[in-house]
Amino acid sequence: MSSEAFADAVPLLRRAVGEFSSAERRTLGDRVMAGGRKAVTMPTGDWDEDRAERLAAHVRDLIGASA
């Protein structure tokens, strides 16, 4: 992904996770960095596993990380 395309995608990503709690954002970041492996931390409260994995996969695509 070009740097210009990445810069265009960042505002969309911010809006997508803007209302997540800090624990949810941290878990999402852990999942992105884990590259598809199970992350260690889990947020408390309601958590949509499918939604989180779809978003984590999208973020991995945006930053060029392999799953």
N, C-alpha and C positions, 0 to 999 in steps of 0.2 A: 504494500500500500504506500502510495506516495505521501510525502509529508503534508502536501496540500489537502489530499483526501482525508488524512487523519485529522488535520486541523478542522476540516468541515464536519467531521463526525463527532468531535468532542462535545459540542453543545447538545447534540442529541443524546449522547451518553449521560451527560450531566442531568438532563431532564429525566431520563429513564431511571436514574438512581437517586434523584434529588429528595424524594420523600422517604427513602429507606432510612432506618435507624442506623446509628453508627455501628452497632453490632452486625447488622445486615450488610453494610458496606464493607466492613472488615472481612466478613465471611466470604463475600463475593470476591474481594481482592485475593484472599487465600486460595479460593478455587481457581481463579485465573492463573495465579502463580504455580499452583499444583499441576496445571495442564491436564485436567481431567481426572487426576487421582482424587480420592476423597480428602477433603480439607479436614484439619484437626478441630478447629473451633466451630461451634454451632450457636446461632443466635437463640435467645429465649423468645417465647411467644410464638405467634403464628409465623410460619415459614412455608412458602410455596416452593417445594423442591424442584418441580418442573420449570417454573419461571426462573428460578435462580440458575439452573443449569443452562437454559437457553441464553440468558443474558451473559453468563460466564463464557459460553462458547463464542458469542458475538464479540465480547471484549478481547478474547484471545485472537480472533480473526483481525480485529482492529489493530492490535499491537504486533501482529505477526508471530505470535507464540504458537507452537504446535501443541495439539491435544494429545 
